[in-house]
Amino acid sequence: MQDQNNFCIDNKMKPEQLYQDLKELAEKLGISVSEQNFRNTGINVKSGLCKVKGKKLFIIDKHRSIHKKNEILASCLSKMPHEDVYVIPAVRELIKKYSQD
């Protein structure tokens, strides 16, 4: 839910800032986040986590809405061990929301 200033009412944080914080958490967990243009691939591609040369890489479709990017990344991070890393409350709340999926 959003107000007219584009803040998420649930956690009082702009979706763009939330996305940045999710990406920072991913980096702390050793996961690089890369936005790619999937429209020109010619094949059915989904955003998600993969390993490239032994390194974890989360590739996300750059044409997704910011809310969908937050949902996809939070869902991925909810499956990663992050108990030993400080997570700001708004990010923790979002990850918890998507850990049920």
C-alpha positions in Angstrom: 0.0 0.0 0.0 1.3 3.5 -0.9 0.5 7.1 -0.1 0.8 9.9 -2.5 4.5 10.5 -1.7 5.3 6.9 -2.9 6.1 5.7 0.5 5.3 2.1 1.5 2.7 2.6 4.3 3.5 -0.8 5.9 7.1 0.1 6.6 7.4 3.9 6.0 10.2 3.4 3.4 10.2 4.3 -0.3 10.2 1.2 -2.5 13.4 2.4 -4.2 15.3 2.6 -0.9 13.9 -0.7 0.2 15.3 -2.2 -3.0 18.7 -0.7 -2.4 18.7 -2.1 1.1 17.8 -5.6 -0.1 20.6 -5.4 -2.7 23.0 -4.4 0.1 21.9 -7.3 2.2 22.4 -9.7 -0.7 26.0 -8.3 -1.1 26.7 -8.9 2.6 25.5 -12.5 2.0 27.9 -12.9 -0.9 25.3 -12.6 -3.6 25.8 -10.1 -6.5 22.6 -8.6 -7.9 22.5 -7.8 -11.6 19.6 -6.3 -13.5 19.4 -7.5 -17.1 17.2 -6.9 -20.1 15.3 -10.2 -20.6 13.2 -8.9 -23.5 15.8 -9.5 -26.1 16.8 -13.0 -25.2 14.3 -14.8 -27.4 13.8 -17.4 -24.7 11.6 -17.6 -21.6 13.8 -16.3 -18.8 12.9 -15.7 -15.1 14.6 -13.7 -12.5 16.4 -15.8 -9.9 19.5 -17.0 -8.2 22.2 -18.9 -10.0 25.9 -19.7 -9.7 28.4 -18.5 -12.2 32.0 -19.7 -11.8 31.3 -20.6 -8.2 29.9 -17.1 -7.3 26.2 -16.5 -6.4 24.5 -14.2 -8.7 20.9 -12.9 -8.5 19.7 -11.8 -12.0 16.6 -9.8 -12.2 14.6 -8.4 -15.1 15.2 -4.7 -15.2 11.8 -4.1 -16.7 10.0 -5.4 -13.6 8.3 -2.8 -11.4 10.2 -1.8 -8.3 7.5 -3.6 -6.1 8.0 -6.8 -8.1 11.8 -6.5 -7.8 11.4 -6.1 -4.0 9.1 -9.1 -3.8 11.4 -11.4 -5.9 14.6 -10.4 -4.1 13.0 -10.6 -0.6 11.7 -14.0 -1.5 15.2 -15.2 -2.5 16.8 -13.7 0.6 14.3 -15.3 2.9 15.8 -18.6 1.9 19.3 -17.5 2.7 20.9 -17.7 6.2 20.9 -14.1 7.4 20.6 -14.4 11.2 24.3 -13.3 11.7 23.9 -10.1 9.6 22.2 -6.9 10.8 19.0 -6.4 8.8 17.1 -3.1 9.2 13.6 -3.6 10.4 11.8 -2.7 7.2 13.9 -5.2 5.2 13.5 -7.9 7.9 9.7 -7.3 7.8 9.6 -7.7 4.0 11.8 -10.8 4.1 9.6 -12.3 6.8 6.5 -11.6 4.7 7.9 -13.5 1.7 9.5 -16.4 3.7 6.0 -18.0 3.8 5.9 -18.4 0.0 
